[in-house]
Amino acid sequence: MKHRLLMAAAAAAIVASFGASTNAVAQDRYCLQGRIWGYPGNCQFASYAQCMATASGTNAYCGGNPRYYARRYRGYR
């Protein structure tokens, strides 16, 4: 019984760690940019829709985070 409980706790910890790592990586894909924000801007958005919802009604727009894409495509030069 103790071994099953220990295995279940270990499996839950492993699954939780995978979920946390993907959210941390995807957190900074898009940047809110504009006159107030500068370049690269406020880079805390995981999706383009999330960034555009924040930019709605302001004089701002969304673009890809150059730091994210530089890390992702570094090996293809």
C-alpha positions as CSV (number, residue, x, y, z in Angstrom):
1,M,0.0,0.0,0.0
2,K,2.8,2.4,0.8
3,H,4.5,1.7,-2.5
4,R,1.4,2.5,-4.5
5,L,0.9,5.8,-2.6
6,L,4.6,6.7,-3.2
7,M,4.3,5.8,-6.9
8,A,1.1,7.8,-7.3
9,A,2.8,10.9,-5.6
10,A,5.8,10.6,-7.8
11,A,3.7,10.3,-11.0
12,A,1.7,13.4,-10.0
13,A,4.9,15.3,-9.4
14,I,6.3,14.4,-12.8
15,V,3.1,15.3,-14.6
16,A,2.9,18.6,-12.8
17,S,6.5,19.5,-13.7
18,F,5.8,19.0,-17.4
19,G,2.8,21.3,-17.3
20,A,4.7,24.0,-15.5
21,S,7.6,23.9,-17.9
22,T,5.5,24.3,-21.0
23,N,3.6,27.3,-19.5
24,A,6.9,29.0,-18.6
25,V,8.3,28.6,-22.1
26,A,5.2,29.7,-23.8
27,Q,4.6,32.7,-21.5
28,D,6.6,35.2,-23.6
29,R,5.8,34.5,-27.2
30,Y,4.1,37.9,-28.0
31,C,4.8,41.4,-27.1
32,L,2.5,44.4,-26.7
33,Q,4.3,47.2,-28.7
34,G,3.6,50.8,-29.3
35,R,4.7,54.3,-28.4
36,I,4.2,53.7,-24.7
37,W,5.8,50.3,-24.6
38,G,8.8,50.7,-27.0
39,Y,10.6,47.8,-28.4
40,P,10.4,44.8,-27.8
41,G,7.6,46.0,-25.4
42,N,5.6,44.2,-22.8
43,C,6.4,40.5,-23.5
44,Q,4.2,38.6,-21.2
45,F,1.6,37.1,-23.5
46,A,1.3,33.4,-24.4
47,S,-1.0,33.8,-27.4
48,Y,-1.6,36.4,-30.0
49,A,-5.3,36.7,-29.1
50,Q,-4.4,37.4,-25.5
51,C,-2.1,40.2,-26.6
52,M,-4.6,41.7,-29.0
53,A,-7.3,41.7,-26.3
54,T,-5.0,43.8,-24.1
55,A,-4.1,46.1,-27.0
56,S,-7.8,46.6,-27.8
57,G,-8.8,50.3,-27.5
58,T,-5.2,51.5,-27.2
59,N,-2.7,52.8,-29.6
60,A,-0.7,49.6,-29.4
61,Y,-0.2,46.4,-31.4
62,C,1.2,42.9,-31.0
63,G,4.3,41.4,-32.4
64,G,6.4,38.3,-31.9
65,N,9.0,38.4,-29.2
66,P,12.4,38.6,-30.8
67,R,14.1,37.0,-27.8
68,Y,11.7,34.0,-28.0
69,Y,12.3,33.4,-31.7
70,A,16.0,34.0,-31.5
71,R,16.2,31.2,-28.9
72,R,14.0,28.9,-30.9
73,Y,15.7,29.3,-34.2
74,R,19.3,29.7,-33.1
75,G,20.5,26.4,-34.6
76,Y,19.1,27.1,-38.1
77,R,21.6,29.8,-39.2
